[in-house]
């Protein structure tokens, strides 16, 4: 990986677009953008991805969207305070809970005692994917995704995911990807909240 690729993949461009870069980082990004078309294109792609994400979810008044918006605000604050961006692996059929141990052992990735229905903590963001640890108390609102795949890896507890009437009964270690254009609901079947790695990956 060359220095330009390393710069683009460092997370500094995401922080720049979110408006949370330091003055020195802003100067560095803008200088690199003047010199490299790849940087300018990546900034535009990040801006469009964030705009599209906010617009596609702004009109859906459900509990999952609210939890993810709150998690996004929290993530921005953490970055402002110096947390370095990380890039969790994309979930797939071969994913295991161990793949995410780096984030699961963090002391700040805990469920608050007073959480309501859904609580989320973002662990990674790129224009292509948002990754979060999510706790679900009883169920999620009905959703349909047209431009992103929603992927689940069950960490704790159990749940049923209903995809247009097709019920998937999931236990810790199970992985499931929701197809595009399919309505789905998560219903917790355990006494304790269902804890999952949730990713939304651009189609």
Buried (B, 14 or more C-beta within 10 A) or exposed (E): EEEEEEBBBEBBBBBBBBEBBEEEBBEBBBEBBEEBEBBEEBBEBBBEBBEBBEEBBEEEEEBBBBBBBBBBEBBBEBBBEEEEBEEBEBBEEEBEBEBBEEBBEEEEEEBEEEEEBBBBBBBBBBBEBBBBBBBBBBBBBEBEBEEBBBBBBBBBBBBBBBBEEEEBEBEBEBBBEBEEEEEBBBBBEBEEBBBBBBBBBBE
